[in-house]
Amino acid sequence: MPNKSYSIEHNNISDILHWIDKGTIGIPEMQRPFVWSTTQVRDLIDSLYRGYPIGFIVTWQNPDASLKIGGKGQNKEIIIDGQQRITALSAALMGKEIVDDKYLKKRIYISFNPITEEFATRSAAIAKDPKWIPDISIFSQPNFDEFEYVVNNSERLGLPGNELNKIIQKVKSISEAEIGVIKLDSNLPIDQVTDIFNRINQKGTRLSSADFAMSRLSSDLSHHGNDL
């Protein structure tokens, strides 16, 4: 029986986002900017709300990889595959800014209709519609007061307080959904990690493979890849 070059864990989305904030998990410096459409972000959130699986992310411990936040990987795990999903979750649930394909920072707002239980990307019309919650990231903010929110908004949203509270709990539970994490063996050489990445992304775009190739080059410090 062949030796496994990976292990599989299941972690809460909130834990993964917290680990990224703390720097326990890093994102390679040369991975691409956020290229998902806001519709893809909405669909990802809707899938989690409905209890659908959203696939795995892949991490690898590489002490030499340059990170987006600066510095090297040290003993951090770095995200080899799944950066777009993690960035989408951070943007929609936590209100973090993304860097788009023009390398500009911006917010993505996902709105929610508690009566129809429908998600949408925020538009000018939705922002003015009293039946919509214009930004679901408010539920993840440290100063969010659930009781106060229900009292102040149940009439506007057209739901009794107890019903609105249940809906809010369901939206908040998105961050507690589990996502599979494939952890590649830290002893794997970068050639094998590249091969694994390419096999995982056989049905993906050429850009994905090119981006990982750039991540690989940037981690090759002996040939000044970090200066690219």
Backbone as CSV, one residue per row, in Angstrom:
resi,resn,N_x,N_y,N_z,CA_x,CA_y,CA_z,C_x,C_y,C_z
1,MET,0.849,-1.186,0.000,0.000,0.000,0.000,0.890,1.244,0.000
2,PRO,0.663,2.218,-0.926,1.540,3.394,-1.014,1.389,4.304,0.195
3,ASN,2.483,4.992,0.518,2.434,5.948,1.611,1.630,7.172,1.185
4,LYS,0.763,7.630,2.068,-0.024,8.828,1.769,0.852,10.055,1.946
5,SER,0.705,10.988,1.025,1.486,12.220,1.083,0.654,13.381,1.623
6,TYR,-0.473,13.043,2.257,-1.356,14.093,2.765,-2.215,13.547,3.901
7,SER,-2.828,14.436,4.622,-3.844,14.081,5.611,-5.052,14.975,5.363
8,ILE,-6.197,14.572,5.869,-7.423,15.343,5.664,-8.029,15.699,7.016
9,GLU,-8.344,16.968,7.170,-9.036,17.437,8.361,-10.294,18.191,7.937
10,HIS,-11.194,18.371,8.893,-12.378,19.196,8.650,-12.408,20.281,9.715
11,ASN,-12.395,21.521,9.260,-12.356,22.653,10.180,-13.509,23.609,9.899
12,ASN,-13.934,24.317,10.940,-14.943,25.347,10.757,-14.372,26.488,9.921
13,ILE,-15.219,27.066,9.089,-14.794,28.198,8.273,-14.281,29.326,9.146
14,SER,-14.967,29.586,10.269,-14.541,30.680,11.149,-13.147,30.434,11.687
15,ASP,-12.806,29.175,11.976,-11.468,28.862,12.480,-10.413,29.144,11.408
16,ILE,-10.699,28.726,10.172,-9.738,28.936,9.086,-9.510,30.431,8.848
17,LEU,-10.594,31.214,8.835,-10.456,32.656,8.639,-9.678,33.287,9.794
18,HIS,-9.904,32.784,10.997,-9.179,33.288,12.171,-7.696,32.949,12.067
19,TRP,-7.378,31.745,11.622,-5.978,31.333,11.487,-5.266,32.178,10.433
20,ILE,-5.984,32.544,9.374,-5.381,33.398,8.350,-5.127,34.790,8.925
21,ASP,-6.089,35.309,9.691,-5.900,36.617,10.323,-4.700,36.609,11.263
22,LYS,-4.529,35.517,11.989,-3.424,35.400,12.936,-2.100,35.121,12.235
23,GLY,-2.171,34.668,10.981,-0.955,34.337,10.254,-0.537,32.892,10.395
24,THR,-1.365,32.061,11.049,-1.048,30.638,11.169,-1.089,29.962,9.803
25,ILE,-2.032,30.396,8.969,-2.103,29.952,7.577,-1.795,31.160,6.702
26,GLY,-0.897,30.996,5.732,-0.511,32.095,4.858,-0.955,31.863,3.434
27,ILE,-0.938,32.938,2.656,-1.253,32.875,1.230,0.010,33.247,0.464
28,PRO,0.486,32.386,-0.448,1.714,32.701,-1.186,1.641,34.054,-1.871
29,GLU,2.751,34.751,-1.861,2.810,36.118,-2.373,2.354,36.208,-3.823
30,MET,2.720,35.206,-4.638,2.481,35.334,-6.074,1.161,34.729,-6.535
31,GLN,0.295,34.293,-5.590,-1.004,33.826,-6.065,-1.782,35.005,-6.619
32,ARG,-2.694,34.701,-7.504,-3.373,35.754,-8.252,-4.300,36.581,-7.366
33,PRO,-4.665,37.799,-7.830,-5.652,38.596,-7.096,-7.020,37.931,-7.186
34,PHE,-7.985,38.518,-6.522,-9.316,37.927,-6.490,-10.001,38.138,-7.826
35,VAL,-10.368,37.045,-8.489,-10.947,37.140,-9.837,-12.380,36.633,-9.905
36,TRP,-12.925,36.164,-8.804,-14.314,35.714,-8.827,-15.252,36.890,-9.058
37,SER,-16.372,36.615,-9.687,-17.431,37.611,-9.807,-18.217,37.663,-8.499
38,THR,-18.937,38.745,-8.286,-19.760,38.839,-7.076,-20.860,37.776,-7.084
39,THR,-21.280,37.359,-8.279,-22.287,36.294,-8.385,-21.731,34.978,-7.856
40,GLN,-20.462,34.700,-8.132,-19.843,33.483,-7.603,-19.751,33.527,-6.078
41,VAL,-19.464,34.700,-5.544,-19.417,34.842,-4.083,-20.800,34.586,-3.493
42,ARG,-21.813,35.177,-4.106,-23.183,34.954,-3.643,-23.552,33.478,-3.667
43,ASP,-23.203,32.796,-4.759,-23.544,31.376,-4.887,-22.826,30.533,-3.833
44,LEU,-21.597,30.898,-3.514,-20.849,30.169,-2.486,-21.542,30.297,-1.135
45,ILE,-21.953,31.512,-0.781,-22.644,31.740,0.489,-23.979,31.007,0.511
46,ASP,-24.688,31.039,-0.606,-25.979,30.350,-0.686,-25.810,28.847,-0.519
47,SER,-24.752,28.286,-1.113,-24.501,26.846,-0.968,-24.286,26.474,0.498
48,LEU,-23.505,27.278,1.198,-23.252,27.009,2.611,-24.529,27.152,3.435
49,TYR,-25.335,28.132,3.114,-26.600,28.344,3.820,-27.521,27.137,3.668
50,ARG,-27.454,26.509,2.486,-28.296,25.347,2.214,-27.662,24.036,2.694
51,GLY,-26.465,24.130,3.240,-25.799,22.930,3.733,-25.109,22.126,2.659
52,TYR,-24.804,22.753,1.515,-24.123,22.060,0.427,-22.607,22.061,0.666
53,PRO,-21.894,21.045,0.188,-20.429,21.055,0.298,-19.818,22.038,-0.689
54,ILE,-18.662,22.586,-0.342,-18.006,23.562,-1.234,-16.583,23.126,-1.582
55,GLY,-16.302,21.845,-1.414,-14.995,21.337,-1.815,-13.945,21.493,-0.728
56,PHE,-12.703,21.211,-1.103,-11.580,21.224,-0.177,-10.659,22.400,-0.474
57,ILE,-9.891,22.791,0.546,-8.735,23.634,0.289,-7.501,22.765,0.543
58,VAL,-6.395,23.154,-0.066,-5.158,22.380,0.049,-4.084,23.272,0.649
59,THR,-3.428,22.790,1.699,-2.346,23.559,2.325,-1.068,22.732,2.351
60,TRP,0.042,23.439,2.510,1.364,22.800,2.554,2.271,23.645,3.425
61,GLN,3.031,23.006,4.264,3.960,23.734,5.116,5.278,23.916,4.375
62,ASN,5.591,25.174,4.053,6.803,25.493,3.297,7.471,26.706,3.932
63,PRO,8.593,26.540,4.617,9.216,27.659,5.337,9.814,28.724,4.438
64,ASP,9.992,28.440,3.136,10.669,29.392,2.258,9.730,30.211,1.377
65,ALA,8.433,29.885,1.395,7.517,30.577,0.490,7.308,32.015,0.941
66,SER,7.375,32.949,-0.026,7.071,34.353,0.262,5.566,34.510,0.393
67,LEU,5.145,35.309,1.381,3.726,35.454,1.667,3.216,36.816,1.240
68,LYS,1.901,36.888,0.976,1.294,38.150,0.564,1.437,39.218,1.636
69,ILE,1.402,38.810,2.914,1.479,39.785,3.994,2.917,40.186,4.278
70,GLY,3.869,39.627,3.524,5.279,39.923,3.733,5.954,38.835,4.535
71,GLY,7.246,38.697,4.399,7.984,37.677,5.135,7.886,36.321,4.478
72,LYS,8.381,35.322,5.194,8.425,33.950,4.689,7.470,33.069,5.475
73,GLY,7.233,31.868,4.939,6.273,30.963,5.540,6.655,30.486,6.928
74,GLN,7.982,30.415,7.197,8.452,29.880,8.480,7.759,28.542,8.721
75,ASN,7.058,28.402,9.839,6.364,27.142,10.118,4.883,27.213,9.765
76,LYS,4.511,28.199,8.967,3.115,28.352,8.585,2.741,27.343,7.505
77,GLU,1.449,27.030,7.479,0.899,26.332,6.323,0.539,27.396,5.300
78,ILE,0.760,27.120,4.036,0.356,28.057,2.992,-0.737,27.410,2.143
79,ILE,-1.625,28.244,1.643,-2.735,27.749,0.827,-2.238,27.504,-0.594
80,ILE,-2.299,26.260,-0.996,-1.882,25.875,-2.346,-3.068,25.942,-3.301
81,ASP,-4.230,25.569,-2.836,-5.426,25.599,-3.675,-6.621,25.978,-2.806
82,GLY,-7.430,26.910,-3.278,-8.610,27.334,-2.524,-8.574,28.788,-2.104
83,GLN,-7.575,29.538,-2.591,-7.446,30.939,-2.196,-8.700,31.738,-2.540
84,GLN,-9.281,31.493,-3.723,-10.445,32.278,-4.148,-11.632,32.047,-3.224
85,ARG,-11.860,30.787,-2.837,-12.974,30.508,-1.927,-12.769,31.142,-0.565
86,ILE,-11.538,31.025,-0.044,-11.251,31.591,1.277,-11.381,33.110,1.243
87,THR,-10.885,33.733,0.172,-11.003,35.186,0.044,-12.464,35.598,-0.068
88,ALA,-13.263,34.824,-0.804,-14.689,35.113,-0.947,-15.398,35.043,0.401
89,LEU,-15.065,34.039,1.190,-15.693,33.879,2.504,-15.295,35.022,3.433
90,SER,-14.021,35.386,3.394,-13.539,36.483,4.232,-14.224,37.796,3.855
91,ALA,-14.419,38.013,2.546,-15.051,39.247,2.070,-16.527,39.302,2.450
92,ALA,-17.245,38.200,2.203,-18.693,38.202,2.418,-19.070,38.121,3.892
93,LEU,-18.373,37.277,4.646,-18.759,37.037,6.036,-18.105,37.993,7.023
94,MET,-16.863,38.392,6.739,-16.110,39.212,7.682,-15.993,40.678,7.251
95,GLY,-16.385,40.985,6.023,-16.310,42.361,5.549,-14.913,42.806,5.164
96,LYS,-14.027,41.834,4.854,-12.657,42.178,4.476,-12.610,42.678,3.029
97,GLU,-11.703,43.597,2.760,-11.517,44.063,1.391,-10.801,42.999,0.562
98,ILE,-11.100,42.995,-0.734,-10.379,42.119,-1.663,-9.518,42.988,-2.564
99,VAL,-8.545,42.362,-3.234,-7.740,43.044,-4.243,-8.153,42.474,-5.593
100,ASP,-8.710,43.322,-6.453,-9.251,42.821,-7.717,-8.150,42.659,-8.771
101,ASP,-8.563,42.292,-9.990,-7.578,42.013,-11.034,-6.856,43.264,-11.531
102,LYS,-7.306,44.443,-11.080,-6.591,45.688,-11.367,-5.758,46.110,-10.155
103,TYR,-5.685,45.214,-9.182,-4.917,45.423,-7.957,-5.438,46.620,-7.147
104,LEU,-6.765,46.805,-7.211,-7.430,47.823,-6.413,-8.192,47.153,-5.278
105,LYS,-8.177,47.776,-4.116,-8.910,47.233,-2.975,-10.377,47.668,-3.055
106,LYS,-11.266,46.736,-2.729,-12.682,47.081,-2.700,-13.447,46.088,-1.832
107,ARG,-14.648,46.463,-1.453,-15.513,45.605,-0.676,-16.497,44.871,-1.578
108,ILE,-16.881,43.683,-1.151,-17.957,42.940,-1.794,-19.086,42.825,-0.776
109,TYR,-20.273,43.259,-1.160,-21.413,43.244,-0.243,-22.413,42.176,-0.691
110,ILE,-22.665,41.221,0.180,-23.688,40.208,-0.079,-24.897,40.529,0.795
111,SER,-26.039,40.678,0.142,-27.277,41.043,0.834,-28.156,39.807,1.031
112,PHE,-29.141,39.947,1.922,-29.980,38.797,2.260,-31.406,39.262,2.528
113,ASN,-32.360,38.534,1.935,-33.782,38.782,2.184,-34.271,37.719,3.173
114,PRO,-34.563,38.088,4.412,-34.912,37.087,5.427,-36.280,36.436,5.207
115,ILE,-37.136,37.054,4.399,-38.453,36.452,4.142,-38.344,35.364,3.088
116,THR,-37.650,35.668,1.989,-37.500,34.685,0.913,-36.255,33.815,1.108
117,GLU,-35.402,34.180,2.081,-34.122,33.506,2.341,-33.275,33.460,1.066
118,GLU,-33.197,34.606,0.419,-32.467,34.753,-0.844,-31.259,35.661,-0.639
119,PHE,-30.125,35.250,-1.207,-28.919,36.077,-1.201,-28.789,36.788,-2.542
120,ALA,-28.164,37.953,-2.517,-27.928,38.706,-3.752,-26.728,39.615,-3.545
121,THR,-26.084,39.977,-4.640,-25.054,41.002,-4.539,-25.767,42.345,-4.396
122,ARG,-25.247,43.176,-3.523,-25.940,44.419,-3.234,-25.956,45.341,-4.443
123,SER,-27.134,45.855,-4.742,-27.316,46.834,-5.804,-27.900,48.094,-5.181
124,ALA,-28.017,49.156,-5.981,-28.614,50.386,-5.472,-30.061,50.153,-5.050
125,ALA,-30.770,49.327,-5.816,-32.169,49.045,-5.494,-32.291,48.251,-4.196
126,ILE,-31.436,47.253,-4.032,-31.469,46.441,-2.818,-31.093,47.282,-1.602
127,ALA,-30.118,48.173,-1.762,-29.688,49.019,-0.645,-30.828,49.900,-0.138
128,LYS,-31.758,50.253,-1.030,-32.886,51.106,-0.649,-34.116,50.310,-0.218
129,ASP,-34.118,49.013,-0.479,-35.286,48.179,-0.193,-35.295,47.795,1.288
130,PRO,-36.318,48.181,2.056,-36.338,47.892,3.495,-36.482,46.414,3.829
131,LYS,-36.817,45.587,2.862,-37.008,44.158,3.124,-35.707,43.362,2.997
132,TRP,-34.616,44.046,2.694,-33.330,43.370,2.550,-32.376,43.778,3.663
133,ILE,-31.543,42.837,4.086,-30.387,43.133,4.927,-29.246,43.387,3.943
134,PRO,-28.745,44.619,3.835,-27.831,44.950,2.738,-26.438,44.351,2.832
135,ASP,-26.008,43.944,4.037,-24.636,43.445,4.181,-24.587,42.406,5.306
136,ILE,-24.441,41.138,4.944,-24.483,40.086,5.968,-23.245,40.075,6.864
137,SER,-22.207,40.811,6.490,-21.011,40.804,7.332,-21.248,41.507,8.668
138,ILE,-22.349,42.263,8.794,-22.627,42.933,10.070,-22.784,41.920,11.204
139,PHE,-23.223,40.709,10.858,-23.451,39.698,11.890,-22.156,39.159,12.489
140,SER,-21.037,39.387,11.817,-19.749,38.883,12.303,-18.923,39.956,13.013
141,GLN,-19.452,41.174,13.067,-18.685,42.251,13.686,-18.717,42.131,15.205
142,PRO,-17.608,42.451,15.885,-17.518,42.278,17.342,-18.576,43.059,18.120
143,ASN,-19.019,44.193,17.578,-19.981,45.028,18.302,-21.429,44.738,17.929
144,PHE,-21.660,43.657,17.170,-23.037,43.341,16.765,-23.850,42.876,17.969
145,ASP,-24.986,43.538,18.193,-25.900,43.200,19.287,-27.163,42.600,18.675
146,GLU,-27.299,41.303,18.803,-28.396,40.599,18.155,-29.758,41.062,18.664
147,PHE,-29.893,41.198,19.981,-31.167,41.613,20.569,-31.565,42.999,20.055
148,GLU,-30.610,43.908,20.079,-30.884,45.269,19.618,-31.251,45.285,18.140
149,TYR,-30.570,44.466,17.347,-30.854,44.419,15.910,-32.275,43.919,15.653
150,VAL,-32.670,42.866,16.359,-34.017,42.311,16.169,-35.077,43.335,16.560
151,VAL,-34.884,44.001,17.688,-35.846,45.001,18.148,-35.985,46.135,17.134
152,ASN,-34.858,46.579,16.588,-34.857,47.741,15.695,-35.253,47.429,14.259
153,ASN,-35.203,46.133,13.863,-35.379,45.822,12.443,-36.480,44.819,12.120
154,SER,-37.093,44.199,13.094,-38.090,43.164,12.789,-39.285,43.742,12.031
155,GLU,-39.736,44.934,12.415,-40.877,45.539,11.719,-40.497,45.902,10.283
156,ARG,-39.320,46.503,10.122,-38.861,46.883,8.784,-38.743,45.684,7.860
157,LEU,-38.241,44.578,8.406,-38.007,43.386,7.591,-39.249,42.512,7.454
158,GLY,-40.305,42.856,8.175,-41.572,42.152,8.031,-41.603,40.781,8.669
159,LEU,-40.870,40.613,9.777,-40.848,39.331,10.478,-40.997,39.554,11.981
160,PRO,-41.726,38.662,12.663,-41.758,38.733,14.130,-40.345,38.559,14.680
161,GLY,-40.112,39.098,15.862,-38.779,39.064,16.444,-38.192,37.674,16.559
162,ASN,-39.017,36.713,17.009,-38.481,35.345,17.185,-38.109,34.711,15.848
163,GLU,-38.879,35.029,14.785,-38.570,34.476,13.466,-37.297,35.111,12.906
164,LEU,-37.177,36.418,13.073,-35.986,37.095,12.589,-34.752,36.591,13.329
165,ASN,-34.887,36.342,14.612,-33.765,35.829,15.394,-33.312,34.466,14.863
166,LYS,-34.257,33.599,14.530,-33.920,32.282,13.988,-33.170,32.410,12.659
167,ILE,-33.646,33.326,11.822,-33.007,33.528,10.527,-31.582,34.052,10.703
168,ILE,-31.414,34.995,11.618,-30.075,35.542,11.870,-29.137,34.439,12.346
169,GLN,-29.645,33.579,13.226,-28.820,32.466,13.720,-28.395,31.549,12.578
170,LYS,-29.314,31.346,11.628,-28.999,30.466,10.503,-27.934,31.095,9.610
171,VAL,-28.032,32.410,9.387,-27.013,33.090,8.581,-25.668,33.059,9.298
172,LYS,-25.689,33.323,10.603,-24.443,33.323,11.369,-23.799,31.944,11.389
173,SER,-24.626,30.893,11.313,-24.088,29.527,11.367,-23.308,29.156,10.116
174,ILE,-23.394,29.976,9.059,-22.604,29.721,7.857,-21.126,29.624,8.213
175,SER,-20.670,30.511,9.099,-19.251,30.534,9.452,-18.839,29.325,10.279
176,GLU,-19.828,28.585,10.801,-19.518,27.384,11.572,-19.565,26.121,10.707
177,ALA,-19.902,26.287,9.428,-19.909,25.134,8.524,-18.493,24.597,8.375
178,GLU,-18.395,23.308,8.128,-17.076,22.693,7.991,-16.617,22.710,6.536
179,ILE,-15.314,22.856,6.389,-14.703,22.752,5.069,-13.526,21.792,5.186
180,GLY,-13.370,20.939,4.192,-12.280,19.967,4.216,-10.944,20.632,3.916
181,VAL,-9.922,20.250,4.671,-8.576,20.778,4.456,-7.644,19.609,4.171
182,ILE,-7.102,19.564,2.960,-6.102,18.568,2.596,-4.734,19.147,2.928
183,LYS,-4.037,18.508,3.858,-2.730,19.002,4.293,-1.652,18.147,3.657
184,LEU,-0.909,18.753,2.739,0.175,18.024,2.094,1.336,17.856,3.062
185,ASP,1.998,16.721,2.975,3.139,16.425,3.838,4.197,17.515,3.693
186,SER,4.673,18.033,4.817,5.658,19.119,4.779,6.977,18.684,4.160
187,ASN,7.228,17.383,4.090,8.477,16.889,3.509,8.418,16.739,1.988
188,LEU,7.253,16.980,1.405,7.144,16.835,-0.053,7.999,17.892,-0.750
189,PRO,8.785,17.496,-1.757,9.534,18.495,-2.532,8.574,19.305,-3.393
190,ILE,9.020,20.489,-3.773,8.134,21.394,-4.493,7.706,20.823,-5.845
191,ASP,8.531,19.959,-6.471,8.138,19.334,-7.735,6.877,18.492,-7.558
192,GLN,6.818,17.749,-6.467,5.644,16.918,-6.233,4.432,17.770,-5.880
193,VAL,4.654,18.842,-5.139,3.539,19.730,-4.799,2.975,20.360,-6.070
194,THR,3.855,20.748,-6.983,3.415,21.297,-8.263,2.598,20.271,-9.035
195,ASP,3.062,19.029,-9.039,2.355,17.960,-9.741,0.973,17.746,-9.138
196,ILE,0.904,17.742,-7.806,-0.387,17.568,-7.125,-1.326,18.698,-7.496
197,PHE,-0.807,19.938,-7.461,-1.629,21.097,-7.807,-2.185,20.972,-9.224
198,ASN,-1.331,20.612,-10.165,-1.769,20.513,-11.558,-2.807,19.414,-11.748
199,ARG,-2.647,18.311,-11.019,-3.621,17.226,-11.149,-4.970,17.621,-10.563
200,ILE,-4.928,18.333,-9.433,-6.173,18.799,-8.830,-6.891,19.752,-9.772
201,ASN,-6.106,20.577,-10.496,-6.674,21.626,-11.322,-6.732,21.268,-12.803
202,GLN,-6.797,19.978,-13.118,-6.843,19.576,-14.518,-8.028,20.173,-15.261
203,LYS,-9.136,20.391,-14.531,-10.320,20.961,-15.174,-10.413,22.462,-14.941
204,GLY,-9.381,23.027,-14.324,-9.378,24.456,-14.066,-8.838,25.235,-15.245
205,THR,-8.554,26.514,-15.028,-8.063,27.353,-16.106,-6.545,27.316,-16.146
206,ARG,-5.992,27.665,-17.302,-4.547,27.717,-17.422,-3.953,28.740,-16.464
207,LEU,-4.734,29.796,-16.179,-4.254,30.831,-15.281,-3.920,30.253,-13.915
208,SER,-4.727,29.295,-13.447,-4.477,28.704,-12.138,-3.098,28.052,-12.102
209,SER,-2.772,27.268,-13.111,-1.479,26.608,-13.149,-0.345,27.621,-13.259
210,ALA,-0.566,28.661,-14.050,0.468,29.692,-14.190,0.695,30.400,-12.868
211,ASP,-0.385,30.656,-12.136,-0.248,31.334,-10.847,0.547,30.496,-9.875
212,PHE,0.282,29.183,-9.851,1.041,28.360,-8.919,2.492,28.272,-9.347
213,ALA,2.732,28.275,-10.657,4.120,28.277,-11.125,4.845,29.517,-10.607
214,MET,4.151,30.659,-10.593,4.754,31.874,-10.066,4.968,31.767,-8.567
215,SER,4.044,31.118,-7.857,4.236,30.894,-6.427,5.475,30.043,-6.194
216,ARG,5.641,29.050,-7.061,6.800,28.170,-6.942,8.089,28.964,-7.153
217,LEU,8.097,29.801,-8.186,9.295,30.583,-8.467,9.605,31.544,-7.319
218,SER,8.569,32.148,-6.753,8.809,33.123,-5.697,9.362,32.481,-4.442
219,SER,9.156,31.176,-4.286,9.666,30.494,-3.096,11.087,29.973,-3.292
220,ASP,11.603,30.113,-4.518,12.938,29.618,-4.813,13.960,30.712,-4.493
221,LEU,14.269,30.846,-3.212,15.127,31.944,-2.773,16.548,31.818,-3.305
222,SER,17.000,30.596,-3.515,18.385,30.412,-3.963,18.628,31.001,-5.335
223,HIS,17.548,31.191,-6.121,17.674,31.797,-7.432,16.960,33.160,-7.477
224,HIS,16.819,33.769,-6.308,16.245,35.120,-6.185,14.811,35.199,-6.704
225,GLY,14.067,34.122,-6.523,12.681,34.143,-6.971,11.843,35.174,-6.225
226,ASN,12.233,35.521,-4.999,11.459,36.490,-4.235,11.572,37.905,-4.805
227,ASP,12.486,38.114,-5.763,12.629,39.438,-6.371,11.764,39.596,-7.611
228,LEU,11.029,38.551,-7.977,10.212,38.637,-9.188,9.122,39.707,-9.032
